[in-house]
Structure formats: structure tokens, C-alpha cells
């Protein structure tokens, strides 16, 4: 079989990027590479998923996006509560 690569690119505030990177770090690091590239107050989170099949790649991307989404929701909730204080 061939080789499959998929990329996820997120851009936003550096603090959020750090939290998002931390959210996916416990996952299986052999299936993807992630790096946070700071640019002043902002950053770019680059995630590259590598696998030997489309099904495995899809599963890894789904898992990563679920972690990122949960982290993003948590960050939004924290911001909302801190704005109300």
C-alpha cells in the first residue's frame, strides 16, 4: 500500500496555540508531528498526520480534531467566565 499524509493548520493567538498543542501532545506521537510556530502575539499550529492507509489517516485526523475542538471549547468557556468577572 502507499503512504498517506494529511495536514491541519490552525492560526490564532499564541496562548491558545500553546493550549491546543498541549491538548494533542498525549496522543500517539508516532502517527503525527505537531509544531507551534510563534509570530509575536500570534502563532501557527501545524500538524502533519502520516499513515499507511486512508482509514488510519482518517481515524488519526478525527481523534486530533476532537481533541482540538474540546480544548477550543474549554478555552472559550474560560474566556467567557473571566470576562464576566
HTML snippet that shows the backbone in 3Dmol.js (N, CA, C, O; Angstrom):
<script src="https://3Dmol.org/build/3Dmol-min.js"></script>
<div id="view" style="width:600px;height:400px;position:relative"></div>
<script>
const pdb = `
ATOM      1  N   UNK A   1       0.850  -1.181   0.000  1.00  0.00           N
ATOM      2  CA  UNK A   1       0.000   0.000   0.000  1.00  0.00           C
ATOM      3  C   UNK A   1       0.886   1.232   0.000  1.00  0.00           C
ATOM      4  O   UNK A   1       2.094   1.140   0.221  1.00  0.00           O
ATOM      5  N   UNK A   2       0.293   2.361  -0.243  1.00  0.00           N
ATOM      6  CA  UNK A   2       1.036   3.614  -0.306  1.00  0.00           C
ATOM      7  C   UNK A   2       1.179   4.285   1.035  1.00  0.00           C
ATOM      8  O   UNK A   2       1.011   3.674   2.090  1.00  0.00           O
ATOM      9  N   UNK A   3       1.489   5.530   0.965  1.00  0.00           N
ATOM     10  CA  UNK A   3       1.690   6.357   2.149  1.00  0.00           C
ATOM     11  C   UNK A   3       0.689   7.508   2.088  1.00  0.00           C
ATOM     12  O   UNK A   3       0.462   8.078   1.020  1.00  0.00           O
ATOM     13  N   UNK A   4       0.092   7.850   3.223  1.00  0.00           N
ATOM     14  CA  UNK A   4      -0.897   8.919   3.285  1.00  0.00           C
ATOM     15  C   UNK A   4      -0.399   9.997   4.233  1.00  0.00           C
ATOM     16  O   UNK A   4       0.079   9.700   5.328  1.00  0.00           O
ATOM     17  N   UNK A   5      -0.514  11.254   3.806  1.00  0.00           N
ATOM     18  CA  UNK A   5      -0.195  12.393   4.667  1.00  0.00           C
ATOM     19  C   UNK A   5      -1.351  13.374   4.610  1.00  0.00           C
ATOM     20  O   UNK A   5      -1.907  13.635   3.543  1.00  0.00           O
ATOM     21  N   UNK A   6      -1.709  13.914   5.763  1.00  0.00           N
ATOM     22  CA  UNK A   6      -2.741  14.945   5.857  1.00  0.00           C
ATOM     23  C   UNK A   6      -2.216  16.041   6.770  1.00  0.00           C
ATOM     24  O   UNK A   6      -1.499  15.773   7.733  1.00  0.00           O
ATOM     25  N   UNK A   7      -2.579  17.271   6.458  1.00  0.00           N
ATOM     26  CA  UNK A   7      -2.115  18.411   7.260  1.00  0.00           C
ATOM     27  C   UNK A   7      -3.290  19.164   7.852  1.00  0.00           C
ATOM     28  O   UNK A   7      -4.342  19.307   7.228  1.00  0.00           O
ATOM     29  N   UNK A   8      -3.088  19.640   9.065  1.00  0.00           N
ATOM     30  CA  UNK A   8      -4.040  20.518   9.745  1.00  0.00           C
ATOM     31  C   UNK A   8      -3.268  21.775  10.089  1.00  0.00           C
ATOM     32  O   UNK A   8      -2.184  21.706  10.669  1.00  0.00           O
ATOM     33  N   UNK A   9      -3.820  22.915   9.734  1.00  0.00           N
ATOM     34  CA  UNK A   9      -3.166  24.195  10.002  1.00  0.00           C
ATOM     35  C   UNK A   9      -4.135  25.088  10.757  1.00  0.00           C
ATOM     36  O   UNK A   9      -5.250  25.336  10.297  1.00  0.00           O
ATOM     37  N   UNK A  10      -3.708  25.571  11.921  1.00  0.00           N
ATOM     38  CA  UNK A  10      -4.515  26.470  12.746  1.00  0.00           C
ATOM     39  C   UNK A  10      -3.707  27.733  12.975  1.00  0.00           C
ATOM     40  O   UNK A  10      -2.502  27.667  13.218  1.00  0.00           O
ATOM     41  N   UNK A  11      -4.368  28.890  12.899  1.00  0.00           N
ATOM     42  CA  UNK A  11      -3.706  30.167  13.187  1.00  0.00           C
ATOM     43  C   UNK A  11      -4.526  30.920  14.218  1.00  0.00           C
ATOM     44  O   UNK A  11      -5.755  30.954  14.148  1.00  0.00           O
ATOM     45  N   UNK A  12      -3.833  31.527  15.179  1.00  0.00           N
ATOM     46  CA  UNK A  12      -4.531  32.283  16.200  1.00  0.00           C
ATOM     47  C   UNK A  12      -3.580  32.771  17.270  1.00  0.00           C
ATOM     48  O   UNK A  12      -2.362  32.740  17.094  1.00  0.00           O
ATOM     49  N   UNK A  13      -4.145  33.226  18.394  1.00  0.00           N
ATOM     50  CA  UNK A  13      -3.322  33.748  19.488  1.00  0.00           C
ATOM     51  C   UNK A  13      -2.340  32.696  20.018  1.00  0.00           C
ATOM     52  O   UNK A  13      -2.664  31.511  20.103  1.00  0.00           O
ATOM     53  N   UNK A  14      -1.151  33.149  20.368  1.00  0.00           N
ATOM     54  CA  UNK A  14      -0.096  32.252  20.852  1.00  0.00           C
ATOM     55  C   UNK A  14      -0.557  31.438  22.056  1.00  0.00           C
ATOM     56  O   UNK A  14      -0.320  30.232  22.113  1.00  0.00           O
ATOM     57  N   UNK A  15      -1.206  32.079  23.010  1.00  0.00           N
ATOM     58  CA  UNK A  15      -1.660  31.380  24.217  1.00  0.00           C
ATOM     59  C   UNK A  15      -2.618  30.237  23.867  1.00  0.00           C
ATOM     60  O   UNK A  15      -2.530  29.152  24.441  1.00  0.00           O
ATOM     61  N   UNK A  16      -3.521  30.480  22.935  1.00  0.00           N
ATOM     62  CA  UNK A  16      -4.451  29.430  22.502  1.00  0.00           C
ATOM     63  C   UNK A  16      -3.701  28.315  21.788  1.00  0.00           C
ATOM     64  O   UNK A  16      -3.998  27.138  21.991  1.00  0.00           O
ATOM     65  N   UNK A  17      -2.742  28.672  20.963  1.00  0.00           N
ATOM     66  CA  UNK A  17      -1.947  27.674  20.255  1.00  0.00           C
ATOM     67  C   UNK A  17      -1.205  26.760  21.211  1.00  0.00           C
ATOM     68  O   UNK A  17      -1.116  25.554  20.984  1.00  0.00           O
ATOM     69  N   UNK A  18      -0.673  27.334  22.279  1.00  0.00           N
ATOM     70  CA  UNK A  18       0.029  26.529  23.284  1.00  0.00           C
ATOM     71  C   UNK A  18      -0.922  25.533  23.942  1.00  0.00           C
ATOM     72  O   UNK A  18      -0.560  24.379  24.172  1.00  0.00           O
ATOM     73  N   UNK A  19      -2.137  25.984  24.241  1.00  0.00           N
ATOM     74  CA  UNK A  19      -3.130  25.096  24.859  1.00  0.00           C
ATOM     75  C   UNK A  19      -3.566  23.996  23.900  1.00  0.00           C
ATOM     76  O   UNK A  19      -3.732  22.845  24.304  1.00  0.00           O
ATOM     77  N   UNK A  20      -3.751  24.346  22.639  1.00  0.00           N
ATOM     78  CA  UNK A  20      -4.152  23.346  21.650  1.00  0.00           C
ATOM     79  C   UNK A  20      -3.060  22.296  21.455  1.00  0.00           C
ATOM     80  O   UNK A  20      -3.348  21.104  21.353  1.00  0.00           O
ATOM     81  N   UNK A  21      -1.822  22.742  21.403  1.00  0.00           N
ATOM     82  CA  UNK A  21      -0.707  21.801  21.260  1.00  0.00           C
ATOM     83  C   UNK A  21      -0.641  20.860  22.463  1.00  0.00           C
ATOM     84  O   UNK A  21      -0.411  19.661  22.305  1.00  0.00           O
ATOM     85  N   UNK A  22      -0.842  21.400  23.652  1.00  0.00           N
ATOM     86  CA  UNK A  22      -0.829  20.573  24.863  1.00  0.00           C
ATOM     87  C   UNK A  22      -1.967  19.550  24.846  1.00  0.00           C
ATOM     88  O   UNK A  22      -1.822  18.450  25.381  1.00  0.00           O
ATOM     89  N   UNK A  23      -3.097  19.911  24.233  1.00  0.00           N
ATOM     90  CA  UNK A  23      -4.249  19.010  24.194  1.00  0.00           C
ATOM     91  C   UNK A  23      -3.991  17.777  23.337  1.00  0.00           C
ATOM     92  O   UNK A  23      -4.546  16.712  23.607  1.00  0.00           O
ATOM     93  N   UNK A  24      -3.162  17.905  22.316  1.00  0.00           N
ATOM     94  CA  UNK A  24      -2.913  16.755  21.445  1.00  0.00           C
ATOM     95  C   UNK A  24      -1.608  16.035  21.769  1.00  0.00           C
ATOM     96  O   UNK A  24      -1.372  14.938  21.264  1.00  0.00           O
ATOM     97  N   UNK A  25      -0.776  16.618  22.585  1.00  0.00           N
ATOM     98  CA  UNK A  25       0.527  16.017  22.891  1.00  0.00           C
ATOM     99  C   UNK A  25       0.434  14.619  23.496  1.00  0.00           C
ATOM    100  O   UNK A  25       1.281  13.784  23.179  1.00  0.00           O
ATOM    101  N   UNK A  26      -0.567  14.308  24.367  1.00  0.00           N
ATOM    102  CA  UNK A  26      -0.638  12.959  24.928  1.00  0.00           C
ATOM    103  C   UNK A  26      -1.027  11.889  23.907  1.00  0.00           C
ATOM    104  O   UNK A  26      -0.817  10.703  24.161  1.00  0.00           O
ATOM    105  N   UNK A  27      -1.591  12.278  22.755  1.00  0.00           N
ATOM    106  CA  UNK A  27      -1.982  11.304  21.733  1.00  0.00           C
ATOM    107  C   UNK A  27      -0.768  10.553  21.209  1.00  0.00           C
ATOM    108  O   UNK A  27       0.367  10.844  21.586  1.00  0.00           O
ATOM    109  N   UNK A  28      -1.014   9.599  20.349  1.00  0.00           N
ATOM    110  CA  UNK A  28       0.043   8.755  19.782  1.00  0.00           C
ATOM    111  C   UNK A  28       0.982   9.583  18.908  1.00  0.00           C
ATOM    112  O   UNK A  28       0.648   9.883  17.762  1.00  0.00           O
ATOM    113  N   UNK A  29       2.149   9.957  19.431  1.00  0.00           N
ATOM    114  CA  UNK A  29       3.051  10.837  18.676  1.00  0.00           C
ATOM    115  C   UNK A  29       3.690  10.173  17.463  1.00  0.00           C
ATOM    116  O   UNK A  29       4.272  10.861  16.624  1.00  0.00           O
ATOM    117  N   UNK A  30       3.595   8.861  17.353  1.00  0.00           N
ATOM    118  CA  UNK A  30       4.186   8.205  16.184  1.00  0.00           C
ATOM    119  C   UNK A  30       3.328   8.381  14.938  1.00  0.00           C
ATOM    120  O   UNK A  30       3.800   8.159  13.823  1.00  0.00           O
ATOM    121  N   UNK A  31       2.059   8.782  15.121  1.00  0.00           N
ATOM    122  CA  UNK A  31       1.172   8.925  13.969  1.00  0.00           C
ATOM    123  C   UNK A  31       1.105  10.349  13.428  1.00  0.00           C
ATOM    124  O   UNK A  31       0.518  10.584  12.372  1.00  0.00           O
ATOM    125  N   UNK A  32       1.703  11.302  14.146  1.00  0.00           N
ATOM    126  CA  UNK A  32       1.673  12.678  13.657  1.00  0.00           C
ATOM    127  C   UNK A  32       2.831  13.489  14.227  1.00  0.00           C
ATOM    128  O   UNK A  32       3.459  13.107  15.215  1.00  0.00           O
ATOM    129  N   UNK A  33       3.094  14.617  13.575  1.00  0.00           N
ATOM    130  CA  UNK A  33       4.068  15.594  14.063  1.00  0.00           C
ATOM    131  C   UNK A  33       3.322  16.909  14.242  1.00  0.00           C
ATOM    132  O   UNK A  33       2.478  17.264  13.419  1.00  0.00           O
ATOM    133  N   UNK A  34       3.627  17.622  15.302  1.00  0.00           N
ATOM    134  CA  UNK A  34       2.987  18.913  15.540  1.00  0.00           C
ATOM    135  C   UNK A  34       4.044  19.920  15.958  1.00  0.00           C
ATOM    136  O   UNK A  34       4.964  19.608  16.713  1.00  0.00           O
ATOM    137  N   UNK A  35       3.891  21.129  15.451  1.00  0.00           N
ATOM    138  CA  UNK A  35       4.797  22.201  15.861  1.00  0.00           C
ATOM    139  C   UNK A  35       4.019  23.505  15.947  1.00  0.00           C
ATOM    140  O   UNK A  35       3.114  23.767  15.156  1.00  0.00           O
ATOM    141  N   UNK A  36       4.393  24.309  16.921  1.00  0.00           N
ATOM    142  CA  UNK A  36       3.799  25.624  17.115  1.00  0.00           C
ATOM    143  C   UNK A  36       4.835  26.653  16.709  1.00  0.00           C
ATOM    144  O   UNK A  36       5.940  26.686  17.251  1.00  0.00           O
ATOM    145  N   UNK A  37       4.472  27.489  15.757  1.00  0.00           N
ATOM    146  CA  UNK A  37       5.390  28.499  15.254  1.00  0.00           C
ATOM    147  C   UNK A  37       4.897  29.862  15.723  1.00  0.00           C
ATOM    148  O   UNK A  37       3.914  30.379  15.192  1.00  0.00           O
ATOM    149  N   UNK A  38       5.574  30.456  16.723  1.00  0.00           N
ATOM    150  CA  UNK A  38       5.155  31.759  17.232  1.00  0.00           C
ATOM    151  C   UNK A  38       5.499  32.883  16.262  1.00  0.00           C
ATOM    152  O   UNK A  38       6.502  32.830  15.550  1.00  0.00           O
ATOM    153  N   UNK A  39       4.647  33.892  16.254  1.00  0.00           N
ATOM    154  CA  UNK A  39       4.861  35.085  15.443  1.00  0.00           C
ATOM    155  C   UNK A  39       4.285  36.263  16.229  1.00  0.00           C
ATOM    156  O   UNK A  39       3.167  36.710  15.973  1.00  0.00           O
ATOM    157  N   UNK A  40       5.065  36.755  17.185  1.00  0.00           N
ATOM    158  CA  UNK A  40       4.566  37.829  18.046  1.00  0.00           C
ATOM    159  C   UNK A  40       3.499  37.285  18.975  1.00  0.00           C
ATOM    160  O   UNK A  40       3.710  36.278  19.650  1.00  0.00           O
ATOM    161  N   UNK A  41       2.348  37.952  19.012  1.00  0.00           N
ATOM    162  CA  UNK A  41       1.236  37.510  19.854  1.00  0.00           C
ATOM    163  C   UNK A  41       0.469  36.360  19.215  1.00  0.00           C
ATOM    164  O   UNK A  41      -0.357  35.724  19.870  1.00  0.00           O
ATOM    165  N   UNK A  42       0.733  36.094  17.959  1.00  0.00           N
ATOM    166  CA  UNK A  42       0.002  35.064  17.237  1.00  0.00           C
ATOM    167  C   UNK A  42       0.891  33.860  16.968  1.00  0.00           C
ATOM    168  O   UNK A  42       2.103  33.904  17.182  1.00  0.00           O
ATOM    169  N   UNK A  43       0.276  32.793  16.500  1.00  0.00           N
ATOM    170  CA  UNK A  43       1.030  31.577  16.222  1.00  0.00           C
ATOM    171  C   UNK A  43       0.329  30.772  15.143  1.00  0.00           C
ATOM    172  O   UNK A  43      -0.814  31.026  14.764  1.00  0.00           O
ATOM    173  N   UNK A  44       1.072  29.797  14.676  1.00  0.00           N
ATOM    174  CA  UNK A  44       0.541  28.864  13.687  1.00  0.00           C
ATOM    175  C   UNK A  44       0.834  27.464  14.204  1.00  0.00           C
ATOM    176  O   UNK A  44       1.987  27.117  14.458  1.00  0.00           O
ATOM    177  N   UNK A  45      -0.203  26.668  14.357  1.00  0.00           N
ATOM    178  CA  UNK A  45      -0.059  25.280  14.782  1.00  0.00           C
ATOM    179  C   UNK A  45      -0.145  24.408  13.536  1.00  0.00           C
ATOM    180  O   UNK A  45      -1.164  24.393  12.844  1.00  0.00           O
ATOM    181  N   UNK A  46       0.923  23.690  13.260  1.00  0.00           N
ATOM    182  CA  UNK A  46       0.984  22.815  12.086  1.00  0.00           C
ATOM    183  C   UNK A  46       1.024  21.367  12.554  1.00  0.00           C
ATOM    184  O   UNK A  46       1.880  20.975  13.347  1.00  0.00           O
ATOM    185  N   UNK A  47       0.091  20.595  12.053  1.00  0.00           N
ATOM    186  CA  UNK A  47       0.006  19.184  12.412  1.00  0.00           C
ATOM    187  C   UNK A  47       0.062  18.374  11.117  1.00  0.00           C
ATOM    188  O   UNK A  47      -0.691  18.631  10.178  1.00  0.00           O
ATOM    189  N   UNK A  48       0.950  17.408  11.081  1.00  0.00           N
ATOM    190  CA  UNK A  48       1.082  16.537   9.908  1.00  0.00           C
ATOM    191  C   UNK A  48       0.840  15.100  10.351  1.00  0.00           C
ATOM    192  O   UNK A  48       1.562  14.553  11.184  1.00  0.00           O
ATOM    193  N   UNK A  49      -0.195  14.507   9.770  1.00  0.00           N
ATOM    194  CA  UNK A  49      -0.571  13.130  10.089  1.00  0.00           C
ATOM    195  C   UNK A  49      -0.011  12.221   8.997  1.00  0.00           C
ATOM    196  O   UNK A  49      -0.183  12.489   7.808  1.00  0.00           O
ATOM    197  N   UNK A  50       0.657  11.150   9.409  1.00  0.00           N
ATOM    198  CA  UNK A  50       1.251  10.203   8.466  1.00  0.00           C
ATOM    199  C   UNK A  50       0.765   8.797   8.790  1.00  0.00           C
ATOM    200  O   UNK A  50       0.775   8.381   9.949  1.00  0.00           O
ATOM    201  N   UNK A  51       0.340   8.068   7.766  1.00  0.00           N
ATOM    202  CA  UNK A  51      -0.102   6.693   7.978  1.00  0.00           C
ATOM    203  C   UNK A  51       0.070   5.888   6.696  1.00  0.00           C
ATOM    204  O   UNK A  51       0.474   6.410   5.657  1.00  0.00           O
ATOM    205  N   UNK A  52      -0.245   4.616   6.799  1.00  0.00           N
ATOM    206  CA  UNK A  52      -0.098   3.733   5.642  1.00  0.00           C
ATOM    207  C   UNK A  52      -1.414   3.489   4.915  1.00  0.00           C
ATOM    208  O   UNK A  52      -1.434   2.830   3.875  1.00  0.00           O
ATOM    209  N   UNK A  53      -2.527   4.020   5.459  1.00  0.00           N
ATOM    210  CA  UNK A  53      -3.820   3.826   4.797  1.00  0.00           C
ATOM    211  C   UNK A  53      -4.723   5.033   5.020  1.00  0.00           C
ATOM    212  O   UNK A  53      -4.550   5.788   5.977  1.00  0.00           O
ATOM    213  N   UNK A  54      -5.682   5.201   4.125  1.00  0.00           N
ATOM    214  CA  UNK A  54      -6.636   6.301   4.262  1.00  0.00           C
ATOM    215  C   UNK A  54      -7.483   6.148   5.520  1.00  0.00           C
ATOM    216  O   UNK A  54      -7.769   7.137   6.195  1.00  0.00           O
ATOM    217  N   UNK A  55      -7.883   4.928   5.841  1.00  0.00           N
ATOM    218  CA  UNK A  55      -8.693   4.693   7.036  1.00  0.00           C
ATOM    219  C   UNK A  55      -7.958   5.060   8.314  1.00  0.00           C
ATOM    220  O   UNK A  55      -8.528   5.685   9.209  1.00  0.00           O
ATOM    221  N   UNK A  56      -6.702   4.674   8.396  1.00  0.00           N
ATOM    222  CA  UNK A  56      -5.893   5.002   9.574  1.00  0.00           C
ATOM    223  C   UNK A  56      -5.676   6.507   9.657  1.00  0.00           C
ATOM    224  O   UNK A  56      -5.721   7.085  10.743  1.00  0.00           O
ATOM    225  N   UNK A  57      -5.444   7.136   8.520  1.00  0.00           N
ATOM    226  CA  UNK A  57      -5.252   8.586   8.489  1.00  0.00           C
ATOM    227  C   UNK A  57      -6.517   9.298   8.953  1.00  0.00           C
ATOM    228  O   UNK A  57      -6.453  10.240   9.743  1.00  0.00           O
ATOM    229  N   UNK A  58      -7.660   8.848   8.460  1.00  0.00           N
ATOM    230  CA  UNK A  58      -8.932   9.460   8.855  1.00  0.00           C
ATOM    231  C   UNK A  58      -9.163   9.323  10.356  1.00  0.00           C
ATOM    232  O   UNK A  58      -9.592  10.272  11.012  1.00  0.00           O
ATOM    233  N   UNK A  59      -8.883   8.158  10.887  1.00  0.00           N
ATOM    234  CA  UNK A  59      -9.054   7.928  12.319  1.00  0.00           C
ATOM    235  C   UNK A  59      -8.163   8.860  13.138  1.00  0.00           C
ATOM    236  O   UNK A  59      -8.610   9.440  14.128  1.00  0.00           O
ATOM    237  N   UNK A  60      -6.915   9.003  12.730  1.00  0.00           N
ATOM    238  CA  UNK A  60      -5.984   9.886  13.446  1.00  0.00           C
ATOM    239  C   UNK A  60      -6.426  11.342  13.357  1.00  0.00           C
ATOM    240  O   UNK A  60      -6.407  12.060  14.356  1.00  0.00           O
ATOM    241  N   UNK A  61      -6.826  11.780  12.158  1.00  0.00           N
ATOM    242  CA  UNK A  61      -7.277  13.166  11.985  1.00  0.00           C
ATOM    243  C   UNK A  61      -8.529  13.415  12.821  1.00  0.00           C
ATOM    244  O   UNK A  61      -8.643  14.456  13.468  1.00  0.00           O
ATOM    245  N   UNK A  62      -9.472  12.465  12.812  1.00  0.00           N
ATOM    246  CA  UNK A  62     -10.683  12.606  13.628  1.00  0.00           C
ATOM    247  C   UNK A  62     -10.339  12.755  15.107  1.00  0.00           C
ATOM    248  O   UNK A  62     -10.894  13.616  15.789  1.00  0.00           O
ATOM    249  N   UNK A  63      -9.430  11.924  15.604  1.00  0.00           N
ATOM    250  CA  UNK A  63      -9.021  11.992  17.015  1.00  0.00           C
ATOM    251  C   UNK A  63      -8.386  13.341  17.345  1.00  0.00           C
ATOM    252  O   UNK A  63      -8.693  13.947  18.371  1.00  0.00           O
ATOM    253  N   UNK A  64      -7.507  13.799  16.475  1.00  0.00           N
ATOM    254  CA  UNK A  64      -6.826  15.079  16.705  1.00  0.00           C
ATOM    255  C   UNK A  64      -7.826  16.227  16.688  1.00  0.00           C
ATOM    256  O   UNK A  64      -7.783  17.100  17.556  1.00  0.00           O
ATOM    257  N   UNK A  65      -8.731  16.234  15.702  1.00  0.00           N
ATOM    258  CA  UNK A  65      -9.728  17.305  15.628  1.00  0.00           C
ATOM    259  C   UNK A  65     -10.661  17.286  16.834  1.00  0.00           C
ATOM    260  O   UNK A  65     -11.073  18.345  17.308  1.00  0.00           O
ATOM    261  N   UNK A  66     -11.000  16.107  17.337  1.00  0.00           N
ATOM    262  CA  UNK A  66     -11.839  16.021  18.536  1.00  0.00           C
ATOM    263  C   UNK A  66     -11.121  16.625  19.740  1.00  0.00           C
ATOM    264  O   UNK A  66     -11.733  17.349  20.525  1.00  0.00           O
ATOM    265  N   UNK A  67      -9.833  16.336  19.894  1.00  0.00           N
ATOM    266  CA  UNK A  67      -9.043  16.916  20.993  1.00  0.00           C
ATOM    267  C   UNK A  67      -8.945  18.430  20.855  1.00  0.00           C
ATOM    268  O   UNK A  67      -9.107  19.162  21.831  1.00  0.00           O
ATOM    269  N   UNK A  68      -8.682  18.895  19.641  1.00  0.00           N
ATOM    270  CA  UNK A  68      -8.571  20.339  19.409  1.00  0.00           C
ATOM    271  C   UNK A  68      -9.898  21.038  19.677  1.00  0.00           C
ATOM    272  O   UNK A  68      -9.927  22.112  20.278  1.00  0.00           O
ATOM    273  N   UNK A  69     -10.985  20.436  19.238  1.00  0.00           N
ATOM    274  CA  UNK A  69     -12.308  21.023  19.445  1.00  0.00           C
ATOM    275  C   UNK A  69     -12.657  21.113  20.929  1.00  0.00           C
ATOM    276  O   UNK A  69     -13.178  22.131  21.386  1.00  0.00           O
ATOM    277  N   UNK A  70     -12.373  20.055  21.676  1.00  0.00           N
ATOM    278  CA  UNK A  70     -12.641  20.070  23.119  1.00  0.00           C
ATOM    279  C   UNK A  70     -11.801  21.137  23.810  1.00  0.00           C
ATOM    280  O   UNK A  70     -12.295  21.852  24.682  1.00  0.00           O
ATOM    281  N   UNK A  71     -10.552  21.244  23.429  1.00  0.00           N
ATOM    282  CA  UNK A  71      -9.675  22.255  24.017  1.00  0.00           C
ATOM    283  C   UNK A  71     -10.157  23.656  23.672  1.00  0.00           C
ATOM    284  O   UNK A  71     -10.173  24.540  24.529  1.00  0.00           O
ATOM    285  N   UNK A  72     -10.547  23.858  22.424  1.00  0.00           N
ATOM    286  CA  UNK A  72     -11.038  25.168  21.993  1.00  0.00           C
ATOM    287  C   UNK A  72     -12.304  25.557  22.759  1.00  0.00           C
ATOM    288  O   UNK A  72     -12.464  26.714  23.147  1.00  0.00           O
ATOM    289  N   UNK A  73     -13.201  24.597  22.975  1.00  0.00           N
ATOM    290  CA  UNK A  73     -14.416  24.861  23.751  1.00  0.00           C
ATOM    291  C   UNK A  73     -14.077  25.234  25.188  1.00  0.00           C
ATOM    292  O   UNK A  73     -14.677  26.142  25.763  1.00  0.00           O
ATOM    293  N   UNK A  74     -13.111  24.525  25.762  1.00  0.00           N
ATOM    294  CA  UNK A  74     -12.676  24.843  27.125  1.00  0.00           C
ATOM    295  C   UNK A  74     -12.078  26.231  27.217  1.00  0.00           C
ATOM    296  O   UNK A  74     -12.348  26.965  28.168  1.00  0.00           O
ATOM    297  N   UNK A  75     -11.266  26.598  26.235  1.00  0.00           N
ATOM    298  CA  UNK A  75     -10.669  27.941  26.219  1.00  0.00           C
ATOM    299  C   UNK A  75     -11.742  29.013  26.110  1.00  0.00           C
ATOM    300  O   UNK A  75     -11.672  30.040  26.786  1.00  0.00           O
ATOM    301  N   UNK A  76     -12.740  28.773  25.253  1.00  0.00           N
ATOM    302  CA  UNK A  76     -13.825  29.743  25.079  1.00  0.00           C
ATOM    303  C   UNK A  76     -14.615  29.905  26.371  1.00  0.00           C
ATOM    304  O   UNK A  76     -15.017  31.014  26.723  1.00  0.00           O
ATOM    305  N   UNK A  77     -14.837  28.802  27.076  1.00  0.00           N
ATOM    306  CA  UNK A  77     -15.568  28.851  28.339  1.00  0.00           C
ATOM    307  C   UNK A  77     -14.791  29.628  29.397  1.00  0.00           C
ATOM    308  O   UNK A  77     -15.367  30.429  30.134  1.00  0.00           O
ATOM    309  N   UNK A  78     -13.494  29.393  29.470  1.00  0.00           N
ATOM    310  CA  UNK A  78     -12.650  30.107  30.436  1.00  0.00           C
ATOM    311  C   UNK A  78     -12.653  31.600  30.126  1.00  0.00           C
ATOM    312  O   UNK A  78     -12.763  32.425  31.033  1.00  0.00           O
ATOM    313  N   UNK A  79     -12.532  31.944  28.853  1.00  0.00           N
ATOM    314  CA  UNK A  79     -12.546  33.366  28.470  1.00  0.00           C
ATOM    315  C   UNK A  79     -13.870  34.020  28.828  1.00  0.00           C
ATOM    316  O   UNK A  79     -13.900  35.150  29.316  1.00  0.00           O
ATOM    317  N   UNK A  80     -14.966  33.306  28.584  1.00  0.00           N
ATOM    318  CA  UNK A  80     -16.292  33.850  28.875  1.00  0.00           C
ATOM    319  C   UNK A  80     -16.437  34.121  30.367  1.00  0.00           C
ATOM    320  O   UNK A  80     -16.934  35.174  30.768  1.00  0.00           O
ATOM    321  N   UNK A  81     -15.997  33.162  31.191  1.00  0.00           N
ATOM    322  CA  UNK A  81     -16.108  33.335  32.641  1.00  0.00           C
ATOM    323  C   UNK A  81     -15.177  34.433  33.152  1.00  0.00           C
ATOM    324  O   UNK A  81     -15.534  35.152  34.085  1.00  0.00           O
ATOM    325  N   UNK A  82     -14.009  34.573  32.568  1.00  0.00           N
ATOM    326  CA  UNK A  82     -13.097  35.627  33.022  1.00  0.00           C
ATOM    327  C   UNK A  82     -13.596  36.999  32.582  1.00  0.00           C
ATOM    328  O   UNK A  82     -13.349  37.994  33.263  1.00  0.00           O
ATOM    329  N   UNK A  83     -14.295  37.062  31.448  1.00  0.00           N
ATOM    330  CA  UNK A  83     -14.873  38.334  31.002  1.00  0.00           C
ATOM    331  C   UNK A  83     -16.031  38.763  31.893  1.00  0.00           C
ATOM    332  O   UNK A  83     -16.285  39.957  32.055  1.00  0.00           O
ATOM    333  N   UNK A  84     -16.740  37.784  32.476  1.00  0.00           N
ATOM    334  CA  UNK A  84     -17.873  38.083  33.347  1.00  0.00           C
ATOM    335  C   UNK A  84     -17.424  38.528  34.732  1.00  0.00           C
ATOM    336  O   UNK A  84     -18.198  39.136  35.471  1.00  0.00           O
ATOM    337  N   UNK A  85     -16.189  38.232  35.082  1.00  0.00           N
ATOM    338  CA  UNK A  85     -15.681  38.572  36.427  1.00  0.00           C
ATOM    339  C   UNK A  85     -15.311  40.022  36.540  1.00  0.00           C
ATOM    340  O   UNK A  85     -14.870  40.465  37.600  1.00  0.00           O
TER     341      UNK A  85
END
`;
const viewer = $3Dmol.createViewer("view");
viewer.addModel(pdb, "pdb");
viewer.setStyle({}, {cartoon: {color: "spectrum"}});
viewer.zoomTo();
viewer.render();
</script>
